Amino acid sequence: MALKCGIVGLPNVGKSTLFNCLSNAKAQSANFPFCTIEPNVGVITVPDERLEQLEAIVKPERVQPTTIEIVDIAGLVKGASKGEGLGNKFLANIRETDAIIHVLRCFDDGNVVHVDGSVNPVRDKEIIDIELQLKDLETVQKKLDGMKRKVQTGDKSAVKEAEVLQRYVDALNSGKSARTVDVTKDEYLFIKDSHLLTNKPVLYVCNVDEASVVSGNNYVEQVKEAVKDENAEVIMIGAQIEADIAELETYEERQEFLQDIGLKEAGVNKLIKAAYKLLNLETYFTAGVKEVRAWTIYKNTTAPQAAGVIHTDFEKGFIRAEVIKYNDFISFGSEAAVKEAGKMSVEGKEYIVQDGDIMHFRFNV
């Protein structure tokens, strides 16, 4: 399941520095706009402490965590929706992602030039929002215009679709993102194939200085106030601090550094977990002496669909799933002990897999 989060923001807000911390790939990081010309893609391991617990009990030959892809996209400027700067390329790259990580500069530093001359994260957010909304408006209006003839003939389906599209046009015209439009599942199908940029879920990342990394600052509060109606998460990260942590050789050194500045875990870990949640994802595990492995599924996935993530044959020939709850596995200390205590359940095709389930599939092909 190759899911992508795109890191976006104005030039010089810390996108590439953050990307470098997240990934082994080295995006060029420089103090001028457009240093990231092509999108850099990094495959990021999702931190999950449960894997360590399972490894300690099972002692497998290998451990395989789950991953997501992070794409570092070129900095945006005003007029991108009309092709200014790298606008067309930026918008094409973001269209290919499943969710947006929007980095906002929330620190003062005279040595790092701001493309608009001053630090104002709410203004920066609005610049990108407006460019994405304008592009979406163009997309929806074009689709709506193309339906006029069908609507005039009284085609009921076309009339309904046009009504839904008009709601999107009205919202976008009033400066609201597509994700704010309230539609039913059936109505959403009219717009789904348009892949609207502002329909994607968004996570706001406030890039702060070291002094603000624990409790935030006025810039962060301004961002929280600006996005309070968006149902979006806001997290704080010090990209430069994360870069310093990434330079340290050992886990112990990194933990000591974090303790010194008052953090329990690295900001990139928080970011990856938040991105995983943003994509509406959950994890189930398979655990055996050969391998302990995390598998990525969407929330509300059925047992056969979860089996299909391993191999399509598992889904086609699904018979049943043997399920152990993660907490039971940890407290009883082995699969045998869980079975003996009667804590392993046998589930059929209707079972909805829960985050943390340890699964064994029976299938026949």
C-alpha positions in Angstrom: 0.0 0.0 0.0 2.1 2.9 -1.3 0.6 5.9 0.4 2.1 9.4 0.0 2.1 12.5 2.1 3.3 15.6 0.4 5.3 18.2 2.4 4.3 21.7 1.2 4.9 25.3 2.2 6.3 28.5 1.0 10.1 28.6 0.2 12.5 28.7 3.2 10.0 27.5 5.9 12.1 24.3 6.6 10.5 21.7 4.4 13.7 20.2 3.0 15.4 20.3 6.4 12.4 18.4 7.8 12.4 16.0 4.9 16.1 15.2 5.4 15.4 14.3 9.0 12.5 12.0 8.0 14.4 10.2 5.2 17.8 8.9 4.3 17.4 10.7 1.0 19.2 14.0 1.0 17.2 16.8 -0.4 19.3 19.9 -1.1 18.7 22.3 1.7 19.7 25.9 1.0 18.7 29.4 2.1 17.0 30.4 -1.1 13.7 29.6 -2.9 13.3 26.6 -5.2 16.3 24.6 -4.1 14.0 21.5 -4.3 13.2 21.5 -8.0 12.1 17.9 -8.3 10.0 16.2 -5.6 12.2 14.1 -3.4 10.5 10.9 -2.2 11.5 9.1 1.0 10.2 5.8 2.3 9.7 6.4 6.0 9.5 3.7 8.7 6.5 4.2 11.0 7.7 4.1 14.6 5.7 1.5 16.6 6.8 0.6 20.1 4.6 -2.5 19.9 7.0 -4.1 17.4 9.7 -4.0 20.0 7.5 -5.7 22.6 6.6 -8.4 20.1 10.2 -8.9 19.1 11.3 -9.4 22.8 8.7 -12.2 23.2 8.8 -13.9 19.8 12.6 -13.4 19.1 12.1 -13.6 15.3 14.8 -13.8 12.7 13.7 -10.3 11.4 11.4 -7.5 12.2 9.6 -5.6 9.4 7.9 -2.3 10.3 5.3 -0.6 8.1 6.1 2.4 5.9 4.6 5.5 4.2 6.1 7.7 1.5 6.9 11.4 2.2 7.3 13.7 -0.8 9.2 17.0 -0.5 7.6 19.3 -3.0 9.0 22.6 -4.4 8.2 25.8 -2.6 5.1 27.6 -3.7 4.7 31.3 -4.5 1.7 33.6 -5.2 0.3 33.0 -8.6 1.1 29.3 -8.7 -2.4 28.5 -9.8 -1.6 30.6 -12.9 1.7 28.9 -13.4 3.9 31.4 -11.6 7.3 30.1 -10.3 7.1 26.3 -10.4 3.3 26.5 -9.9 2.1 24.0 -12.5 4.7 21.4 -11.4 4.0 22.0 -7.7 0.2 21.5 -8.3 0.8 18.4 -10.4 3.0 16.9 -7.7 0.6 17.6 -4.9 -2.3 16.1 -6.8 -0.5 12.7 -6.7 -0.3 12.6 -2.9 -2.9 11.2 -0.5 -2.5 13.8 2.3 -0.8 17.2 2.9 1.8 18.0 5.5 1.7 21.9 5.5 4.9 23.3 7.1 4.6 26.8 8.5 7.5 29.0 9.6 6.9 29.9 13.3 10.3 31.2 14.2 12.3 34.5 13.9 15.7 34.4 12.4 17.3 37.3 10.5 19.7 34.9 8.8 16.9 32.9 7.0 15.2 35.1 4.4 11.4 34.9 4.3 10.1 35.1 0.7 7.5 37.8 1.8 9.9 39.7 4.0 8.3 39.0 7.4 7.2 36.0 9.5 3.5 35.5 9.5 2.4 31.8 9.4 -1.3 32.6 9.0 -0.7 34.7 5.9 1.6 32.0 4.6 -1.1 29.4 5.1 -3.6 31.5 3.3 -1.3 32.1 0.3 -1.1 28.3 -0.2 -4.8 27.8 0.5 -5.8 30.4 -2.0 -3.6 28.9 -4.8 -5.0 25.4 -4.2 -8.5 26.7 -4.0 -8.2 28.7 -7.3 -6.9 25.6 -9.0 -9.8 23.5 -7.6 -12.3 26.2 -8.6 -10.9 26.0 -12.2 -11.3 22.2 -12.2 -14.8 22.1 -10.8 -16.1 25.0 -13.0 -14.7 23.4 -16.1 -16.6 20.1 -15.2 -19.8 22.0 -14.4 -19.6 24.0 -17.7 -19.2 20.8 -19.6 -22.5 19.5 -18.2 -24.7 22.4 -19.3 -26.2 20.6 -22.3 -27.1 17.5 -20.3 -28.7 19.6 -17.5 -30.7 21.5 -20.1 -32.2 18.3 -21.4 -33.5 17.5 -17.9 -31.3 14.5 -17.3 -32.0 13.8 -13.6 -28.5 12.4 -12.8 -26.9 15.4 -14.5 -29.1 17.8 -12.6 -28.1 16.2 -9.3 -24.4 16.2 -10.2 -24.5 19.8 -11.2 -26.2 20.8 -7.9 -23.4 19.1 -6.0 -20.7 20.7 -8.2 -22.3 24.1 -7.7 -21.9 23.6 -3.9 -18.2 23.1 -4.4 -18.0 26.2 -6.7 -19.8 28.3 -4.1 -17.5 27.1 -1.3 -14.3 27.7 -3.3 -15.5 31.1 -4.4 -15.9 32.1 -0.8 -12.4 31.1 0.1 -13.2 27.7 1.7 -11.5 24.5 0.9 -13.3 21.5 -0.8 -12.9 19.4 2.4 -15.4 21.8 4.2 -18.3 20.9 1.8 -20.8 18.7 3.5 -21.7 15.8 1.1 -23.1 12.3 1.4 -21.1 9.3 0.2 -23.2 9.1 -2.9 -22.8 12.8 -3.6 -19.0 12.6 -3.1 -18.8 10.2 -6.1 -19.6 13.1 -8.4 -16.4 14.9 -7.4 -14.1 12.0 -6.5 -12.5 11.6 -9.9 -11.6 15.4 -9.9 -8.9 14.7 -7.3 -9.3 18.1 -5.7 -6.3 19.5 -4.0 -8.2 21.0 -1.1 -10.1 17.8 -0.5 -7.0 16.1 0.8 -6.6 15.8 4.6 -4.1 18.2 6.0 -1.7 18.3 9.0 -0.2 21.6 10.0 3.4 21.5 11.2 4.7 24.6 13.0 8.4 24.8 12.6 9.6 26.5 15.8 13.0 27.4 17.4 14.5 25.5 20.3 13.0 27.8 22.9 9.5 27.1 21.7 9.7 23.4 20.9 8.1 22.3 24.2 5.4 24.8 24.9 5.0 26.8 21.6 4.9 30.5 21.0 2.6 33.3 19.7 3.0 32.2 16.1 1.8 28.6 17.0 -1.3 30.1 18.8 -2.1 32.2 15.8 -2.0 29.0 13.6 -4.2 27.1 16.0 -6.8 29.9 16.1 -6.8 30.1 12.2 -7.4 26.4 11.7 -9.8 25.7 14.6 -12.7 25.1 12.2 -10.8 22.8 9.9 -10.8 19.6 11.9 -7.0 19.5 11.3 -4.2 18.6 13.7 -1.5 21.1 14.5 1.9 19.8 15.8 5.2 21.6 16.7 8.6 20.6 15.4 12.0 22.3 15.5 13.4 21.2 12.1 16.9 22.4 13.0 16.8 20.5 16.3 15.6 17.4 14.5 18.6 17.9 12.1 20.9 18.0 15.1 19.4 14.9 16.6 19.8 13.1 13.2 23.5 13.8 13.3 23.9 11.9 16.6 25.3 8.3 16.3 23.6 6.3 19.0 20.0 5.9 20.3 21.3 6.8 23.8 22.9 10.1 22.6 19.6 11.0 20.9 17.6 10.2 24.0 19.9 12.3 26.2 19.7 15.2 23.8 15.8 15.0 23.9 15.8 14.9 27.7 18.1 18.0 27.8 15.6 20.1 25.9 12.5 18.6 27.6 11.1 16.3 24.9 9.9 12.7 25.4 10.4 11.7 21.7 11.8 13.1 18.5 9.4 15.5 16.6 9.8 13.4 13.5 8.3 10.4 15.3 5.3 12.5 16.3 5.0 13.7 12.7 5.1 10.2 11.2 2.5 8.9 13.6 0.3 11.9 12.9 0.7 11.4 9.2 -0.3 7.8 9.5 -3.4 8.8 11.5 -4.1 11.5 8.9 -4.3 8.9 6.2 -6.9 7.0 8.2 -4.5 4.0 8.6 -4.2 1.3 11.2 -1.7 -1.6 11.8 -2.1 -5.3 12.3 0.7 -7.7 13.0 1.8 -11.2 12.0 4.2 -12.8 14.5 6.3 -15.9 14.0 9.8 -17.1 14.5 10.7 -16.2 10.9 9.3 -12.7 11.0 7.4 -10.2 13.1 5.8 -7.8 10.7 3.5 -4.7 10.8 0.9 -4.5 8.0 -0.9 -1.3 6.9 -4.7 -1.2 6.5 -7.4 1.4 6.3 -9.7 1.7 9.3 -12.8 -0.6 9.1 -11.0 -3.2 6.9 -12.5 -6.7 6.9 -10.5 -9.8 7.7 -10.4 -11.0 4.0 -9.3 -7.5 2.8 -6.5 -7.4 5.5 -5.4 -10.9 4.3 -5.2 -9.5 0.8 -2.6 -6.9 1.8 -0.2 -9.9 2.4 -1.2 -11.6 -0.9 -4.3 -11.5 -3.2 -4.6 -15.3 -2.9 -5.1 -15.0 0.9 -8.2 -12.8 0.2 -9.5 -15.0 -2.6 -9.3 -18.2 -0.7 -10.0 -16.8 2.8 -11.5 -19.3 5.2 -11.0 -17.7 8.6 -8.7 -15.6 10.7 -7.2 -16.5 14.1 -7.0 -13.3 16.1 -5.1 -12.4 19.3 -5.4 -9.0 20.8 -2.1 -7.3 21.3 -2.5 -6.7 25.0 -3.4 -10.3 25.6 -0.3 -11.5 23.7 1.9 -9.2 25.9 0.2 -10.1 29.2 0.2 -13.9 28.6 3.7 -13.9 27.0 3.2 -16.4 24.2 0.7 -17.7 21.6 0.4 -21.0 23.4 -0.5 -19.3 26.7 -3.1 -17.1 25.0 -4.7 -20.2 23.4 -4.7 -22.0 26.7 -6.4 -19.0 28.4 -9.1 -19.1 25.7 -8.2 -15.6 24.5 -7.7 -16.4 20.8 -10.8 -15.8 18.7 -11.7 -17.3 15.3 -13.2 -14.8 13.0 -15.0 -15.0 9.6 -15.4 -12.7 6.6 -17.4 -10.0 8.4 -14.8 -9.4 11.1 -13.5 -5.8 11.2 -9.8 -5.8 11.9 -8.8 -3.7 15.0 -5.6 -1.7 15.3 -3.0 -4.0 17.0 -4.6 -7.3 16.2 -2.2 -10.2 15.8 -3.6 -12.2 12.9 -3.1 -15.7 11.4 -5.0 -16.4 8.2 -6.4 -19.8 7.0 -7.0 -19.9 3.3 -7.4 -22.3 0.4 -6.7 -21.7 -3.2 
